[in-house]
Amino acid sequence: MVHFEVIGDIFAYWMVGLPIAVLLSMKFELGAVGVWSGLAVGLFVACVTLAPRLWKMTVPAVANPDRT
């Protein structure tokens, strides 16, 4: 179960967020704003990739509170 979340986080932060942060801060010379923007993009990608998993795990528990 945790394996999927770890891969999603590695993809979001290291493969998407970090390259965008480096590109914005170094290539486009945005400095700290570029780093924070890359971090924000990585966080957004993590939310998008992990939200369906959270939805899949929590909706059945809310729909059937007697079952765990």
N, C-alpha and C positions, 0 to 999 in steps of 0.2 A: 504494500500500500504506500509506503513512504517513498519507494523507488520512483514512482511517477512524479511526485512533488519535487524531489531533488533534481530530477532531470529537467522539469519545467523551470525551476529556479536557476539552474546553471545556464539553460538556454536564454532565459530572459535577461539575467544580469551580466553574464560573461560573454555571451555570443551576440547580444543585441545592445544592451545598455553601455557596456564598456567601449566597444568600437565607436558608437555614436558619440560618447563623451570625449574620446580622444580626437575624433574627427572635428567635432565642434570647437573644442578648446585649442587644438593645435593648428589644424588646417584653416579654420575660419577665424582663428585668433579671438575667441570669445572668452577665454580664460575660465574663471570659476563658474561663470554663467553656463558655459558649454558643458562643464562637468556635471553641474546640477541638472541641466536639461537632459543629458544622457542618463543620469540616474532616474529622472522622472519617466523617461521613455521605457527604461528597463522595468520600473515598477508597474507601469501601465501594461506592458507585455506580460508580466507575471500575473497581474490580476486577470487579464483576458484568458491566459492559458490555464489558470487554476480555478477560476470561477465555475466552469462546468463540473469539475470534480467535486467541489464543495456543494454545489446544487444537487448532484447525484447522491451524495452521502447524507444530506440533511433533509431533503424533501420526503423520502420514505419514513424517516423517523418522526417528522412532524405529522404526517398523514396518519400514521399508526403509532400512537404514543405507547400502546401496550407492548409492542414488539421492540426489542432492542437489538 
